[in-house]
């Protein structure tokens, strides 16, 4: 379905010295540096798979998806989607794929949602009966009925994203690329969107490639994850495998007596444990991740209680987001990838 082999994308970026002199000099003697956005990426995604494609900001995720959709031409390497080379056959490729790019809309800004769908029906040449059946299904599953008569510009972020997803799946594409589809959405809308994606995969066998920073999206939707760092794949395998590989990871959440703005791990455990970055402003609570092979939970607790006023604590196995965060911060030894594609 999706075959990528040794894919690379380099950008040539103009470089100049600072200040006015540098600006003038660059007009006559321009210097360039090469940025390697994607480096020799290989992957093979079968029909019907739902794969999470994750990495830090600037890792190369969006660049990869733009090459898969045909928006960008690779510097080198091979890419085929449904047997089509995307950048050579953009129109043919576009007829078989759908895409949602975060906050960029594919709907028509000034007209009602229903009219946008009508235009997409003509663009993709969807038979009238299929269009009516598909739209009726999406209206029911995504609760779109109250939104169909509203111009896109008047929709809230959550409403617009539901409409965007319906547009991406409207022509029943074989492959759908989802780039941050739940960014900025509340919990209820996220659940509805996740359920919709899973239903489309189950009903139509749609292949889904999902990029997101929300690891709950990954756990709820995907069976396999590909982790990219600095333009290169550092992990490719199932979620179960990565949990098994890092099964020794534990997390202890400490509730402290008072707020600590700049928490630092005690020196005694700093080499064997890491602080999980906070997602809120509650400075009374600190979460520490560690490997039970390197240090025991009792040692971590004892050390923390010696240095900080601990009121309470909770012990749990590490979630997928904790594992991925540790891979980003410490690197991945013994990289696990699928066999080379022949």
C-alpha positions in Angstrom: 0.0 0.0 0.0 2.7 2.5 1.1 6.2 1.6 0.2 9.1 4.0 1.1 12.7 3.2 0.6 15.7 5.4 1.5 13.6 8.5 1.2 15.5 11.8 1.6 14.6 15.5 1.4 17.1 18.3 1.6 16.5 22.0 1.6 18.9 24.7 0.4 18.7 27.6 2.9 20.2 31.0 2.3 22.7 32.0 4.9 24.0 35.5 5.6 26.2 37.3 8.1 24.4 39.4 10.8 23.8 43.1 10.5 23.3 45.6 7.6 26.7 44.7 6.1 25.8 41.0 6.0 22.5 41.8 4.3 24.2 43.9 1.6 26.9 41.3 1.1 24.3 38.5 0.7 22.8 40.4 -2.3 26.0 39.9 -4.3 27.6 36.8 -2.7 24.9 34.6 -1.4 25.8 31.6 0.7 23.7 28.5 1.2 23.6 25.7 3.7 21.8 22.4 3.2 19.2 21.3 5.8 18.5 17.5 5.8 14.8 17.3 6.7 14.4 13.6 6.0 17.3 11.1 6.0 17.0 7.7 4.3 13.6 6.8 5.7 12.2 3.3 4.8 8.8 1.9 5.8 6.2 -0.5 4.4 2.6 0.0 5.5 0.1 -2.6 4.5 -3.5 -2.0 3.3 -5.8 -1.4 6.3 -3.0 -0.6 8.8 -3.4 2.3 11.2 0.1 3.6 12.0 1.2 6.4 14.3 4.1 8.5 12.9 5.5 10.5 15.7 8.4 12.7 16.6 9.4 16.0 18.1 8.7 19.3 16.3 11.0 19.6 13.3 11.8 15.8 13.2 10.5 15.5 9.6 7.0 14.2 10.0 5.1 16.8 7.9 7.8 16.7 5.2 7.4 13.0 4.9 3.6 13.3 4.5 4.0 16.1 1.9 6.1 13.7 -0.1 3.6 10.9 0.3 0.8 13.2 -0.9 2.9 14.5 -3.9 3.1 18.0 -2.6 6.9 17.7 -2.4 9.4 15.9 -4.6 12.0 13.8 -2.8 15.7 14.7 -3.2 16.4 10.9 -3.5 14.8 7.6 -2.7 11.6 5.8 -3.7 8.0 6.3 -2.7 4.9 4.5 -3.9 1.3 4.8 -2.7 -1.1 2.3 -4.2 1.6 1.6 -6.8 1.6 5.3 -7.8 4.6 7.6 -7.5 2.9 10.6 -5.9 5.0 13.5 -7.2 4.9 12.1 -10.8 1.1 11.4 -10.8 -0.4 14.0 -8.4 -3.9 13.9 -9.8 -4.1 10.1 -9.9 -2.6 9.9 -6.4 -5.0 12.5 -5.0 -8.1 10.5 -6.2 -7.1 7.7 -3.8 -6.0 9.6 -0.7 -7.5 11.9 1.9 -5.7 14.3 4.2 -6.3 16.5 7.2 -3.5 19.0 8.0 -4.2 20.3 11.5 -5.7 23.8 11.3 -5.5 24.2 7.5 -8.8 23.7 5.9 -9.7 21.9 2.7 -13.3 23.3 2.9 -14.4 26.5 1.2 -14.3 29.3 3.7 -17.2 31.4 2.7 -19.9 28.9 1.8 -22.0 26.5 3.9 -20.5 23.1 4.7 -23.0 21.2 2.6 -22.0 23.2 -0.5 -18.3 22.4 0.2 -19.2 18.7 0.2 -21.2 19.2 -3.1 -18.1 20.7 -4.7 -15.9 17.9 -3.4 -18.4 15.4 -4.9 -17.8 16.9 -8.3 -14.0 17.2 -7.9 -13.7 13.5 -6.9 -16.5 12.4 -9.3 -18.4 10.6 -6.6 -21.5 8.8 -7.8 -24.7 10.5 -6.5 -26.0 7.5 -4.6 -22.6 6.8 -3.0 -22.3 10.5 -2.0 -25.7 10.5 -0.4 -25.1 7.3 1.5 -21.7 8.3 2.7 -22.8 11.8 3.7 -25.8 10.5 5.6 -23.5 8.1 7.5 -21.0 10.8 8.4 -23.8 13.2 9.5 -25.0 10.6 11.9 -21.6 9.5 13.3 -20.1 13.0 13.6 -23.3 14.8 14.5 -23.0 17.2 11.5 -26.7 18.0 10.8 -26.7 21.3 12.7 -23.5 22.4 10.9 -24.3 21.7 7.2 -25.9 25.1 6.6 -23.3 27.2 8.4 -20.4 28.8 6.5 -17.0 27.2 7.4 -15.6 30.5 8.8 -18.3 30.6 11.5 -17.5 27.1 12.9 -15.6 26.5 16.1 -12.4 24.6 16.0 -14.0 21.3 17.1 -16.9 21.7 14.6 -14.6 22.5 11.8 -12.4 19.5 12.5 -15.4 17.2 12.4 -16.4 18.6 9.1 -12.8 18.3 7.8 -12.7 14.6 8.7 -15.9 14.0 6.8 -14.4 15.8 3.8 -11.3 13.7 3.9 -13.2 10.4 3.9 -16.0 11.6 1.6 -14.7 9.9 -1.6 -13.8 6.7 0.4 -10.1 7.0 -0.1 -7.8 4.0 0.2 -5.3 6.0 2.3 -5.8 8.9 4.7 -3.1 11.1 6.2 -4.0 12.8 9.5 -1.6 15.5 10.7 -2.6 16.6 14.3 -6.4 16.0 13.8 -7.2 16.5 17.5 -5.0 19.5 18.2 -6.7 22.1 20.5 -9.9 20.0 20.9 -11.8 19.2 24.0 -12.0 15.6 25.4 -15.6 14.9 24.0 -14.7 15.9 20.5 -11.4 13.9 20.6 -13.3 10.8 21.6 -15.9 11.3 18.7 -13.1 11.8 16.2 -11.1 8.7 17.4 -14.2 6.6 17.1 -15.0 7.9 13.7 -11.5 7.0 12.4 -11.7 3.5 13.8 -15.2 3.0 12.2 -13.9 4.1 8.8 -11.0 1.7 9.1 -13.2 -1.2 10.1 -15.9 -0.5 7.5 -13.8 0.5 4.4 -10.3 -0.9 5.3 -8.9 2.6 5.0 -5.1 2.8 5.7 -4.4 5.6 8.2 -1.1 7.4 8.8 -1.5 9.6 11.9 0.9 12.2 13.2 0.2 13.7 16.6 1.7 14.8 19.9 -1.3 13.4 21.8 -0.2 9.9 22.7 -3.7 8.9 23.7 -4.6 9.3 20.0 -1.9 6.8 19.2 -3.0 4.3 21.9 -6.7 4.6 21.0 -6.3 4.4 17.2 -3.0 2.8 16.1 -1.6 -0.7 16.4 1.9 0.3 15.2 4.1 3.3 15.7 7.0 4.7 13.7 9.2 7.1 15.7 11.3 9.7 13.8 14.0 11.8 15.2 16.1 14.4 13.3 14.9 13.1 10.0 15.6 9.4 10.7 13.4 6.4 11.8 14.6 5.3 15.3 11.7 2.8 16.0 9.2 0.9 13.9 7.1 -1.7 15.6 3.9 -2.4 17.5 2.8 -0.6 20.6 2.8 -3.9 22.5 6.4 -4.4 21.5 7.6 -1.0 22.6 5.8 -1.5 25.9 7.4 -4.9 26.3 10.9 -3.5 25.4 10.5 -0.8 28.0 8.4 -2.9 30.4 10.8 -2.1 33.3 9.7 1.5 33.3 7.8 2.8 36.3 6.4 6.2 37.2 6.0 7.6 40.7 3.9 10.7 41.2 4.8 12.7 44.3 2.4 15.2 45.9 4.4 17.8 47.8 3.5 20.0 50.7 4.2 23.2 48.8 4.7 24.4 45.2 8.2 24.1 43.7 8.7 26.2 40.5 12.0 24.8 39.4 12.1 21.2 40.5 15.4 19.3 40.2 15.9 15.6 40.9 18.2 14.9 43.8 21.8 14.1 42.6 21.7 10.6 44.0 19.1 9.4 41.5 19.7 11.9 38.6 21.5 9.3 36.4 18.8 6.7 36.7 15.6 8.7 36.6 13.9 11.6 34.7 11.2 14.1 35.5 8.2 13.8 33.3 7.4 17.3 31.7 4.3 18.9 33.2 1.2 19.6 31.1 -0.4 21.9 33.7 0.5 24.5 36.2 0.2 22.3 39.3 3.7 22.7 40.9 2.7 20.6 44.0 2.8 17.4 41.9 6.0 15.9 40.4 6.2 12.7 38.3 9.4 10.7 38.1 10.1 8.0 35.6 12.8 5.3 36.1 13.9 1.8 35.1 13.4 -0.8 37.8 16.6 -2.5 36.3 18.7 0.5 37.3 17.1 1.6 40.6 14.4 0.4 42.9 11.2 2.3 43.6 12.1 2.2 47.3 15.4 4.1 46.6 13.6 6.7 44.5 11.0 7.2 47.3 13.6 7.3 50.0 15.7 9.9 48.2 12.7 12.1 47.3 11.4 12.0 50.9 14.9 13.0 52.2 15.1 16.1 50.0 11.5 17.2 49.5 8.3 17.5 51.7 6.3 14.6 50.3 2.7 14.3 51.4 1.5 11.4 49.2 2.7 9.2 46.3 1.2 7.0 43.5 3.2 4.2 41.7 2.2 3.1 38.1 3.7 1.5 35.0 4.9 4.0 32.4 2.4 5.1 29.8 3.3 5.2 26.1 3.8 8.9 26.3 6.4 8.4 29.1 8.2 5.8 27.1 8.3 8.0 24.0 9.5 11.0 26.0 12.4 9.0 27.4 13.3 7.9 23.9 13.4 11.5 22.8 15.5 12.6 25.8 17.9 9.7 26.1 17.9 8.1 22.7 17.1 4.5 21.8 19.7 1.8 22.3 19.2 -1.3 20.1 17.0 0.3 17.5 14.1 -1.9 16.5 13.0 -1.7 12.9 11.3 -3.9 10.4 13.4 -5.9 7.9 14.7 -3.9 5.0 12.1 -3.6 2.1 13.2 -5.4 -1.0 
